[in-house]
Amino acid sequence: MLSRRIIPCLDVADGKVVKGVQFKNHEIVGEIVDLSQRYVDEGADELVFYHITASADGQTVNLDWVDAVAQRLDIPFCVAGGIRSVADAAARLEAGADKISINSPALERPDFIDEMVAAFGSQCVVIGIDSLEVDGQYQVKQYTGRPDKMQDSRRDTLTWAKEAVERGAGEIVLNCMNQDGVRQGYDIRQLAAVRAAVSVPLIASGGAGKQEHFKEVFEQADVDGALAASVFHKRIIPIPELKAWLSSQGQPMRL
Amino acid sequence: MQRVALINSGCANIASVRYALLRQGVEVDVTADPERIINADKVIFPGVGSFDYALEAVKKSGVVEAMRDLTQPTLGICLGMQMLAEASAEGQKPGLGLLAGKAQRFEDEPGRSVPHMGWNQLTPVGDDPLMAGIEPGSYVYFVHSYYLPPSPYTVATCDYGQPFTASLHQDNFWGCQFHPELSSDVGAKILANFLAL
């Protein structure tokens, strides 16, 4: 049976893993390769690296650490951050990334999704969506890495998710911004709505604070994976215990 | 030290495979040179992307004829395995025809996401050396929308709403639909088994 995936997310800035408080005043969490190896040892199913300031700055990710991570890791990992061309993506894949996640550049130019799919196949192309609930409407936000540059993309989240999949995206990571960083649980209602709208794998992001939140999001929103950062970095939720408990609760887990 | 030819057709993501082989302590020769492929101890045929696009790249690289002449153990991974088969519902072009079977697409169904992406369980069939020491129910990592149906050559199945071929063996060719290079300890064991053939 296909297992649910537990996915630590590592925000990367200046070659280190960082955690921002409301996206600013980044605090250094650790070295990229060391923390990645810890997560492999703890049984993480996949890793996601977000170069969080890349799109807003017009920078792209430095590739040395992608190569260093690929040398050590024997589980899949996805790289995100400022990838705006097929050539940008190809360089990351050649360095050893398994999947590429695109967010703001796909909003700027949706045809970029089609180009990525034609070059690398759907399985490689992940669309990250930062979604904010405003007056009961789900809106896609752009350039969320920098508060001073963040803007409303003028897109509805469900419509954008469907368009991304029609263009060939192989996976959606939905970051529910109302929940992000507050550890009050995933946005089940929004995730269930996106789950019903698209048939590709869906990864929940934003809001994990305790074990029960993972059970809820798997049971009630039927997502394929759940992503979290600080609760894993700080060992508030140890991954081995989390996976064993979810398994005892009937969730298919790779133990 | 044995030399493994890792076929580089120019479009596959081969860094993960290369690093996984280096962790096994073998010499890895990333190449599209027919001579170097034919003279290698083992050959690995990776693949990502779409069937016709990848097949075209393989044909341009001139390795197709070399592939037909191989007698040493050769492993196709994911799309690499499907390209070794007869055909795929994904493309118009015929495959290399070195493995029996035609790849089909998983139909969209409620409760089943396509692509099949993530960790799923192996059920070894028979006692093929590639699956030596692999317990039933071991998890490996899959990313694919197309699959080969079970056949007499299947050496491990997986279930995703229906059984399909996770691994097969025909003559000197083996195939893995999953990615052993991304499948942690279980994948490393399967690569070690291949290298020990």
Interface residues (C-beta under 8 A of the other chain):
Chain A: M1 L2 S3 R4 R5 V40 D45 D67 A70 Q71 D74 I75 P76 L93 E94 A95 G96 A97 D98 A118 A119 F120 G121 S122 Q123 C124 G170 E171 S199 V200 P201 L202 D222 D224 G225 R254
Chain B: C11 N13 A15 S16 Y19 A20 L22 R23 V48 G49 S50 Y53 L79 D108 G111 S113 V114 P115 H116 M117 G118 W119 N120 Q121 Y139 Y141 V143 H144 S145 D159 Y160 H179 E181 L182 S183 S184 D185 G187 A188
